Amino acid sequence: MIIDKVKQIISNPTGFFESLSENGIKDCYVYFLLVSLVYAVLDTILSVAFRSFGFAVLPADEAALGVGIAFASGIGSWIAGLVFIFVGIAIWHVWLMIFGARVPFEKTMQTSIYAATPFYVFGWIPILGVLAGIWTMVLNIIALPKTHGLSTTKSVIAVLLPSVLIVMFAVTLIALIAGAAFSGLPAF
């Protein structure tokens, strides 16, 4: 069932979001729990594999500790994600209401989780993770008119504006830190 849902979301997102008729958050949360767990495990394994080059020069007990910390970090991040997904989607829901969406929180949660499928399936793979993030944004743009009744224009703005603002903030912060570093003034 979950694999079929993943295939449909990736291969026919318009059809999937047009026919999305779930009630409540149980189904989408179980879906999130499973796909995010697979992502966390694969991402942790890849992280350990890349770090293992450094572990090779360490004594065995220190290398084992490093591997253990990597796995604990991966599982800890996954557990935190299971809780904080509600906070992130609540903020996203309020943001969409500013653009005129008038649907229950559950519909925003379903849309957000299912639209993030490419990230959870491919995000752990270097370089593909960036493309999966972009595809997730595209799926949100495709989904919002179907699930929230927003126009395509409002959907594009609602999805892209936060990303643009975050990039602008990051560039400004980097410029401020670099300016302070090269001016001789103390950095933050």
VONUVEX-886677 format. One line per 10 residues: for each residue z, x, y of N, C-alpha, C. Coordinates in nm, 3 decimals, padded with zeros to 5 digits. Atoms other than C-alpha are relative to their C-alpha. Example, Ala and Ser with C-alpha at 12.3 -4.5 7.8 and 13.67 -1.06 7.14 Angstrom:
// residues 2
00.000/00.089/-00.119/00.780/01.230/-00.450/00.000/00.090/00.120 | -00.006/-00.082/-00.119/00.714/01.367/-00.106/00.073/-00.077/00.109 $
// end
This chain:
// residues 188
00.000/00.082/-00.120/00.000/00.000/00.000/00.000/00.087/00.127 | -00.007/-00.084/-00.119/00.096/00.270/00.251/-00.127/00.083/00.013 | 00.123/-00.081/-00.006/-00.204/00.487/00.159/-00.116/-00.086/00.046 | 00.106/00.091/-00.044/-00.432/00.186/00.203/00.010/-00.027/00.150 | -00.021/00.024/-00.143/-00.277/00.120/00.544/-00.044/00.121/00.081 | 00.042/-00.123/-00.068/-00.328/00.485/00.646/-00.152/00.006/00.007 | 00.147/-00.004/00.003/-00.693/00.469/00.538/-00.060/-00.100/00.098 | 00.054/00.101/-00.090/-00.752/00.146/00.728/00.021/00.037/00.147 | -00.028/-00.037/-00.139/-00.585/00.270/01.047/-00.095/00.111/00.045 | 00.085/-00.113/-00.037/-00.789/00.592/01.044/-00.148/-00.038/-00.001 $
00.143/00.029/00.013/-01.122/00.444/00.931/-00.046/-00.124/00.077 | 00.037/00.122/-00.069/-01.116/00.100/01.098/00.114/-00.047/00.090 | -00.115/00.036/-00.084/-00.854/00.096/01.374/-00.016/-00.133/00.071 | 00.020/00.127/-00.070/-01.009/-00.195/01.562/00.030/-00.117/-00.092 | -00.027/00.106/00.096/-01.007/-00.414/01.253/00.147/-00.009/-00.036 | -00.141/-00.001/00.035/-00.654/-00.306/01.166/00.083/-00.066/00.109 | -00.084/00.052/-00.109/-00.507/-00.383/01.509/-00.035/-00.146/00.032 | 00.034/00.141/-00.021/-00.702/-00.711/01.541/00.070/-00.089/-00.101 | -00.061/00.083/00.105/-00.553/-00.832/01.213/00.150/00.024/-00.017 | -00.143/-00.030/00.011/-00.200/-00.696/01.271/00.080/-00.126/00.029 $
-00.074/00.126/-00.017/00.020/-00.999/01.215/00.140/00.007/-00.060 | -00.134/-00.016/00.054/00.353/-00.858/01.102/00.103/-00.065/00.092 | -00.113/00.051/-00.077/00.676/-01.020/01.209/00.114/00.100/-00.017 | -00.113/-00.092/00.005/00.971/-00.799/01.296/-00.044/00.145/-00.011 | 00.029/-00.143/00.001/00.999/-00.425/01.260/00.020/00.064/-00.137 | -00.033/-00.058/00.130/01.096/-00.380/00.894/-00.118/00.074/-00.061 | 00.116/-00.062/00.065/00.747/-00.308/00.756/-00.045/00.126/00.074 | 00.048/-00.117/-00.074/00.645/-00.072/01.035/00.105/00.112/-00.002 | -00.104/-00.103/00.003/00.983/00.107/01.027/00.002/00.070/-00.136 | 00.008/-00.062/00.133/00.960/00.166/00.651/-00.123/00.091/-00.006 $
00.122/-00.082/-00.008/00.605/00.292/00.709/00.029/00.129/00.077 | -00.037/-00.116/-00.081/00.736/00.524/00.983/00.091/00.094/-00.076 | -00.094/-00.080/00.077/01.020/00.643/00.764/-00.075/00.087/-00.102 | 00.072/-00.073/00.105/00.779/00.744/00.486/-00.102/00.099/00.055 | 00.102/-00.093/-00.051/00.491/00.894/00.688/00.064/00.113/00.080 | -00.066/-00.107/-00.076/00.729/01.083/00.914/00.074/00.096/-00.094 | -00.063/-00.087/00.098/00.915/01.217/00.609/-00.102/00.096/-00.060 | 00.107/-00.087/00.053/00.589/01.347/00.461/-00.037/00.104/00.105 | 00.030/-00.094/-00.109/00.507/01.502/00.799/00.108/00.107/00.011 | -00.112/-00.095/-00.016/00.854/01.663/00.826/00.002/00.102/-00.114 $
-00.001/-00.091/00.115/00.835/01.810/00.476/-00.116/00.099/00.009 | 00.117/-00.089/-00.008/00.482/01.947/00.519/00.011/00.097/00.117 | -00.017/-00.086/-00.117/00.557/02.081/00.866/00.104/00.108/-00.026 | -00.105/-00.097/00.032/00.873/02.250/00.741/-00.052/00.104/-00.099 | 00.057/-00.095/00.097/00.692/02.406/00.444/-00.095/00.097/00.070 | 00.093/-00.087/-00.073/00.420/02.537/00.675/00.077/00.096/00.089 | -00.082/-00.086/-00.086/00.682/02.670/00.915/00.066/00.111/-00.080 | -00.063/-00.101/00.085/00.865/02.848/00.634/-00.105/00.099/-00.049 | 00.106/-00.089/00.048/00.535/02.987/00.504/-00.037/00.102/00.108 | 00.033/-00.093/-00.108/00.453/03.137/00.845/00.115/00.096/00.028 $
-00.116/-00.085/-00.024/00.806/03.268/00.889/00.025/00.097/-00.115 | -00.028/-00.084/00.117/00.808/03.416/00.539/-00.052/00.141/00.017 | 00.047/-00.136/-00.026/00.609/03.710/00.666/00.112/00.083/00.061 | -00.115/-00.069/-00.060/00.912/03.802/00.875/00.116/00.013/-00.096 | -00.109/-00.005/00.097/01.151/03.720/00.593/-00.018/00.113/-00.100 | 00.027/-00.104/00.101/00.983/03.981/00.372/00.072/00.131/00.032 | -00.066/-00.126/-00.038/01.147/04.263/00.568/00.152/-00.013/00.006 | -00.145/00.023/-00.004/01.495/04.107/00.554/00.061/00.013/-00.139 | -00.068/00.005/00.129/01.751/04.144/00.280/-00.008/-00.142/-00.056 | 00.020/00.129/00.067/01.730/03.858/00.026/00.094/-00.108/00.051 $
-00.095/00.102/-00.044/02.045/03.682/00.144/-00.031/-00.049/00.141 | 00.038/00.040/-00.136/01.931/03.680/00.508/-00.128/-00.082/-00.002 | 00.124/00.076/00.012/01.584/03.559/00.409/00.028/-00.141/-00.052 | -00.036/00.130/00.055/01.737/03.277/00.202/00.068/-00.086/00.107 | -00.066/00.072/-00.109/01.955/03.182/00.498/-00.105/-00.053/00.100 | 00.107/00.041/-00.092/01.646/03.171/00.722/-00.078/-00.119/-00.054 | 00.072/00.112/00.062/01.464/02.943/00.478/00.088/-00.125/00.003 | -00.092/00.114/-00.002/01.771/02.720/00.451/00.012/-00.062/00.138 | -00.009/00.050/-00.137/01.800/02.693/00.827/-00.128/-00.074/00.038 | 00.127/00.066/-00.031/01.430/02.604/00.855/-00.005/-00.139/-00.064 $
00.001/00.131/00.065/01.466/02.323/00.600/00.103/-00.094/00.062 | -00.103/00.083/-00.065/01.789/02.196/00.760/-00.050/-00.049/00.136 | 00.056/00.037/-00.130/01.615/02.197/01.097/-00.106/-00.109/-00.015 | 00.106/00.100/00.024/01.318/02.004/00.958/00.057/-00.136/-00.035 | -00.062/00.127/00.039/01.535/01.739/00.795/00.083/-00.057/00.115 | -00.076/00.047/-00.116/01.763/01.720/01.100/-00.090/-00.062/00.106 | 00.095/00.055/-00.097/01.463/01.664/01.325/-00.052/-00.136/-00.047 | 00.048/00.126/00.055/01.338/01.390/01.093/00.105/-00.110/00.019 | -00.107/00.099/-00.014/01.675/01.212/01.095/00.016/-00.040/00.147 | -00.008/00.032/-00.143/01.694/01.237/01.475/-00.116/-00.090/00.041 $
00.117/00.083/-00.030/01.343/01.092/01.494/00.017/-00.144/-00.044 | -00.023/00.136/00.050/01.450/00.792/01.287/00.085/-00.082/00.097 | -00.087/00.068/-00.097/01.709/00.709/01.554/-00.070/-00.011/00.135 | 00.053/-00.004/-00.136/01.534/00.815/01.873/-00.136/-00.067/00.016 | 00.126/00.074/-00.011/01.208/00.636/01.789/00.023/-00.130/00.078 | -00.031/00.125/-00.070/01.379/00.322/01.922/00.009/00.023/00.150 | -00.013/-00.031/-00.143/01.460/00.487/02.256/-00.139/00.024/00.060 | 00.134/-00.030/-00.050/01.108/00.623/02.299/-00.087/-00.123/00.010 | 00.083/00.121/-00.003/00.944/00.295/02.211/00.054/-00.101/00.102 | -00.055/00.088/-00.103/01.184/00.102/02.438/-00.052/00.040/00.138 $
00.054/-00.049/-00.128/01.075/00.321/02.730/-00.148/-00.035/00.009 | 00.144/00.032/00.005/00.710/00.275/02.626/-00.020/-00.149/00.023 | 00.011/00.146/-00.014/00.765/-00.103/02.607/00.016/-00.042/00.147 | -00.020/00.030/-00.142/00.901/-00.118/02.962/-00.120/00.047/00.081 | 00.118/-00.053/-00.069/00.610/00.100/03.079/-00.117/-00.097/-00.017 | 00.112/00.093/00.023/00.361/-00.142/02.919/00.023/-00.132/00.073 | -00.029/00.122/-00.076/00.538/-00.437/03.084/-00.040/00.017/00.146 | 00.043/-00.028/-00.137/00.470/-00.271/03.420/-00.149/-00.026/00.014 | 00.145/00.022/-00.002/00.101/-00.294/03.329/-00.040/-00.142/-00.039 | 00.029/00.141/00.025/00.131/-00.662/03.242/00.017/-00.047/-00.142 $
-00.021/00.043/00.138/00.213/-00.668/02.871/00.118/-00.095/-00.005 | -00.108/00.097/00.015/00.423/-00.969/02.778/00.014/-00.037/-00.148 | -00.018/00.021/00.144/00.484/-00.927/02.407/00.139/00.049/-00.038 | -00.133/-00.047/00.042/00.807/-00.875/02.212/00.001/00.149/-00.033 | -00.021/-00.141/00.033/00.948/-00.528/02.153/-00.060/00.034/-00.137 | 00.048/-00.024/00.136/00.853/-00.559/01.785/-00.149/00.035/-00.001 | 00.145/-00.024/-00.004/00.482/-00.567/01.871/-00.028/00.140/00.056 | 00.016/-00.135/-00.054/00.515/-00.249/02.079/00.036/00.103/-00.107 | -00.040/-00.093/00.106/00.697/-00.080/01.792/-00.108/00.010/-00.107 | 00.107/-00.001/00.101/00.430/-00.182/01.541/-00.121/00.078/00.050 $
00.118/-00.066/-00.057/00.148/-00.069/01.769/00.022/00.150/00.011 | -00.028/-00.142/-00.021/00.313/00.264/01.853/00.006/00.077/-00.131 | -00.015/-00.069/00.128/00.403/00.355/01.497/-00.134/00.010/-00.072 | 00.128/-00.005/00.072/00.068/00.261/01.346/-00.103/00.086/00.074 | 00.094/-00.083/-00.076/-00.127/00.427/01.629/00.030/00.149/-00.016 | -00.038/-00.141/00.019/00.064/00.751/01.560/-00.037/00.052/-00.139 | 00.035/-00.041/00.137/-00.070/00.762/01.202/-00.076/00.132/-00.005 | 00.071/-00.129/00.010/-00.320/01.045/01.269/00.092/00.119/00.022 | -00.093/-00.110/-00.025/-00.039/01.259/01.407/00.084/00.028/-00.123 | -00.086/-00.021/00.117/00.182/01.205/01.103/-00.078/00.048/-00.122 $
00.081/-00.044/00.114/-00.103/01.263/00.860/-00.052/00.143/00.020 | 00.065/-00.129/-00.025/-00.265/01.566/01.027/00.075/00.091/00.097 | -00.067/-00.075/-00.107/-00.020/01.683/01.297/00.066/00.129/-00.043 | -00.067/-00.120/00.050/00.146/01.945/01.079/-00.098/00.115/-00.021 | 00.102/-00.102/00.022/-00.183/02.136/01.041/-00.035/00.065/00.133 | 00.034/-00.067/-00.126/-00.240/02.402/01.309/-00.140/-00.040/00.048 | 00.121/00.040/-00.072/-00.516/02.308/01.557/-00.032/-00.148/-00.023 | 00.024/00.142/00.025/-00.570/01.972/01.384/00.109/-00.086/00.063 | -00.109/00.074/-00.062/-00.233/01.870/01.524/-00.034/-00.044/00.142 | 00.041/00.035/-00.137/-00.375/01.877/01.878/-00.101/-00.113/-00.004 $
00.102/00.105/00.013/-00.675/01.671/01.772/00.063/-00.131/-00.048 | -00.069/00.120/00.047/-00.446/01.429/01.587/00.078/-00.067/00.114 | -00.069/00.055/-00.116/-00.241/01.388/01.905/-00.095/-00.074/00.093 | 00.102/00.066/-00.083/-00.556/01.304/02.100/-00.046/-00.129/-00.067 | 00.043/00.120/00.073/-00.668/01.060/01.828/00.108/-00.108/00.007 | -00.109/00.096/-00.014/-00.324/00.895/01.848/-00.007/-00.069/00.136 | 00.016/00.060/-00.133/-00.378/00.841/02.221/-00.118/-00.097/00.001 | 00.117/00.087/00.007/-00.723/00.696/02.151/00.035/-00.129/-00.075 | -00.038/00.120/00.076/-00.576/00.459/01.890/00.088/-00.092/00.083 | -00.080/00.085/-00.089/-00.320/00.339/02.144/-00.091/-00.074/00.099 $
00.093/00.064/-00.093/-00.604/00.270/02.387/-00.078/-00.111/-00.070 | 00.071/00.102/00.078/-00.791/00.080/02.114/00.093/-00.117/-00.031 | -00.094/00.103/00.047/-00.479/-00.109/02.002/00.054/-00.090/00.110 | -00.070/00.078/-00.102/-00.325/-00.222/02.330/-00.074/-00.127/00.044 | 00.065/00.128/-00.033/-00.595/-00.475/02.423/00.015/-00.104/-00.112 | -00.010/00.092/00.115/-00.565/-00.624/02.071/00.142/-00.052/-00.018 | -00.137/00.038/00.031/-00.187/-00.628/02.039/00.082/-00.043/00.122 | -00.079/00.029/-00.120/-00.067/-00.656/02.399/-00.078/-00.078/00.106 | 00.080/00.077/-00.095/-00.351/-00.835/02.575/-00.034/00.074/00.129 | 00.036/-00.078/-00.119/-00.408/-00.552/02.824/-00.150/00.024/00.002 $
00.140/-00.037/-00.009/-00.754/-00.478/02.954/-00.016/00.144/-00.045 | 00.025/-00.137/00.042/-00.918/-00.160/02.834/00.036/00.097/00.112 | -00.031/-00.087/-00.113/-00.882/-00.012/03.183/00.151/00.020/00.013 | -00.146/-00.014/-00.007/-00.508/-00.085/03.195/00.053/00.080/-00.118 | -00.044/-00.075/00.118/-00.472/00.053/02.843/-00.024/00.149/00.019 | 00.031/-00.141/-00.025/-00.643/00.379/02.940/00.100/00.059/00.099 | -00.094/-00.050/-00.102/-00.425/00.416/03.249/00.141/00.009/-00.059 | -00.135/00.001/00.057/-00.106/00.321/03.061/00.021/00.115/-00.097 | -00.013/-00.108/00.099/-00.175/00.580/02.790/-00.014/00.137/00.064 | 00.029/-00.134/-00.054/-00.316/00.866/02.998/00.090/00.041/00.117 $
-00.081/-00.035/-00.117/-00.101/00.847/03.313/00.128/00.078/-00.036 | -00.119/-00.081/00.033/00.222/00.963/03.143/-00.036/00.143/-00.041 | 00.041/-00.135/00.040/00.036/01.258/02.989/-00.039/00.084/00.120 | 00.039/-00.071/-00.121/-00.115/01.354/03.322/00.123/00.039/00.082 | -00.122/-00.030/-00.076/00.224/01.331/03.493/00.083/00.110/-00.067 | -00.075/-00.104/00.072/00.390/01.542/03.222/-00.067/00.136/00.019 | 00.072/-00.127/-00.020/00.119/01.810/03.251/00.021/00.049/00.143 | -00.021/-00.040/-00.139/00.151/01.809/03.631/00.141/00.054/00.021 | -00.138/-00.046/-00.011/00.529/01.843/03.603/00.014/00.139/-00.062 | -00.010/-00.129/00.070/00.496/02.130/03.352/-00.066/00.111/00.081 $
00.071/-00.101/-00.080/00.242/02.315/03.567/00.081/00.034/00.124 | -00.082/-00.023/-00.119/00.461/02.270/03.875/00.123/00.083/-00.034 | -00.119/-00.075/00.043/00.769/02.394/03.689/-00.035/00.145/-00.031 | 00.043/-00.137/00.032/00.581/02.698/03.555/-00.032/00.076/00.128 | 00.033/-00.065/-00.127/00.449/02.773/03.903/00.126/00.036/00.078 | -00.126/-00.029/-00.069/00.799/02.749/04.051/00.074/00.118/-00.064 | -00.068/-00.109/00.071/00.947/02.976/03.785/-00.074/00.131/00.020 | 00.080/-00.122/-00.021/00.661/03.226/03.817/00.014/00.048/00.143 | -00.016/-00.038/-00.140/00.690/03.219/04.195/00.136/00.065/00.024 | -00.134/-00.058/-00.015/01.064/03.285/04.174/00.008/00.137/-00.066 $
-00.004/-00.127/00.074/01.012/03.562/03.918/-00.070/00.111/00.078 | 00.077/-00.103/-00.071/00.756/03.741/04.133/00.046/00.019/00.144 | -00.046/-00.013/-00.137/00.934/03.687/04.464/00.129/00.081/00.011 | -00.126/-00.073/-00.001/01.251/03.864/04.364/00.119/-00.092/00.016 | -00.110/00.096/-00.009/01.457/03.545/04.403/00.051/-00.029/-00.140 | -00.051/00.032/00.133/01.685/03.446/04.119/-00.066/-00.128/-00.053 | 00.057/00.118/00.065/01.525/03.202/03.873/00.113/-00.099/-00.029 | -00.097/00.107/00.027/01.701/02.879/03.777/00.103/00.050/-00.091 $
// end
